[in-house]
């Protein structure tokens, strides 16, 4: 439990500094310790959105919504992921 909290806090600190890749790695480590903690998934989804990894962000949000079907952050971030995927699709079509 202590290690989980420490890793999560380190991830949060990386987010505050704009180090999204490092933060995502910390949240991934948290998931190895606890797969049911929704906040690390929504936090990692935020990192993936910032890194334009929309498919990964969507996957994390889908996971959260299977556990907590009314998680507002997961719904919101999944919508942003879908939006990112749509923009990417339109850009690819224009190439």
BELKAKA-V645314 format. One record per pair of residues at least 6 apart in sequence whose ideal C-beta (glycine too) atoms are under 6 Angstrom apart, sorted by sequence separation. I is the first residue (numbers start at 1). J is the second residue. D is the distance in whole Angstrom. If there is no record, write none. Layout:
<<I | J | D> <I | J | D>>
This chain:
<<64 | 71 | 5> <14 | 22 | 4> <15 | 23 | 5> <48 | 56 | 4> <49 | 57 | 5> <14 | 23 | 4> <31 | 40 | 6> <48 | 57 | 4> <65 | 74 | 5> <30 | 40 | 4> <64 | 74 | 4> <11 | 23 | 5> <45 | 57 | 4> <27 | 40 | 5> <61 | 74 | 4> <11 | 26 | 3> <45 | 60 | 4> <10 | 26 | 5> <11 | 27 | 5> <27 | 43 | 5> <44 | 60 | 5> <45 | 61 | 5> <61 | 77 | 5> <27 | 44 | 4> <61 | 78 | 4> <7 | 26 | 5> <41 | 60 | 4> <24 | 44 | 5> <58 | 78 | 6> <7 | 29 | 5> <8 | 30 | 5> <41 | 63 | 5> <42 | 64 | 6> <7 | 30 | 5> <24 | 47 | 4> <41 | 64 | 5> <58 | 81 | 4> <23 | 47 | 5> <57 | 81 | 4> <4 | 30 | 6> <38 | 64 | 5> <20 | 47 | 4> <54 | 81 | 4> <4 | 33 | 5> <38 | 67 | 6> <4 | 34 | 6> <20 | 50 | 4> <38 | 68 | 5> <54 | 84 | 4> <20 | 51 | 5> <42 | 73 | 4> <49 | 80 | 5> <54 | 85 | 5> <42 | 74 | 6> <45 | 77 | 5> <38 | 71 | 6>>
